[in-house]
């Protein structure tokens, strides 16, 4: 199974940036039946800091996670959520998104 993410950032002035992340270093989705909001987190390798604009103060970040089984043509969305926190670790060169 292959997992990828589509990240949409509302960077202000009605401008949106969308990027597809073909490789996720780590992810977690805590789905529960008794709440409307499911917590999630993903870690993305970003050694060149190309996604640094996600760290800007007023940027709204929407994360959509998709999966595709090997050999299958169909793509299935497994989660979509708005980020509460975006951080960058200079030691690991990882961008972490939590929502």
N, C-alpha and C positions, 0 to 999 in steps of 0.2 A: 504494500500500500504506500502511495506517495502522497505527502501532505504539502500543500503550498498555501500562501496567504496573499490576499489582495488588501492593501492598505490604502485607504482614502483619507487624505488630510485636507481639512478646510482651513486654509492658511490666512483667511481674512480677505476683505474686499471682494467677496464672492468668488474667490479663486480656489480651485480644488486641484490637488495633485493626487494621482493614483499610480501606485507601483505594485507590480506582482513580484512576490518573493518566492522563488522556486525552491528554496531550501530553508527549512526551519531547524535551528539547532536543538531547541527543546520547546515543548508546549504542554499545557495542562488546561483542561476545561472541567470545571466542577459543576456538572448538571444536577439539578435537584428538582423534585416535583413540587415542593412546597413554596418555592419562591419564583418570582417573575424574572429575576436577573441571575444569570449564571456567571460565576466568576471564571476568568480565564487569564492565562499568561502565556506569552511567547517570547523566545529569545532569538534574535537575528544577528548573525555575524555581519559586522559593518566596519571593517578595518580602515576604510577610506573616509568614513563619516559622511557618506553620501545621503544618509537619512537624517542628518542633523537638524533639519527643519522641523522634524517631529517633536523636538525638544522645546520649540518656541512656546512662550507662555500662553498665548491665546489660540493655539492650534488644536482643533478638535480632530481626534484620530479614531477612525472606524476600521475595525479589523474583521475580515471575513476569512474563515478557514475552510479550505476545500480539500477533498481527498479523491484520489483515483486509484483503483486497484490496478495492479500490473496487468497489461493486456486488455483492459476494459476501456471503452471509448467514453463512457459516461462519467461525468464529474458530479460529485455530490457535496453540497455545502453542509458542513457539520456544525458551524457556529458563526455567529455574527455579534459583535459587541463594540461598545464605545469605551475607549481607554480612560481610566481614571488616573493612571500614572505612567509616564514614559521616562526611562532613565538610561544612561550610557555608562558602561564600565570601561575605563581606559585600560585597565589591566588585562581584561579578557577580550576587549574590542567587541563587546556584545551590546546590542540595543535591546532593552527589556521593556515590554509593554504589558501592563496589567489592567484589568477592567473588572 
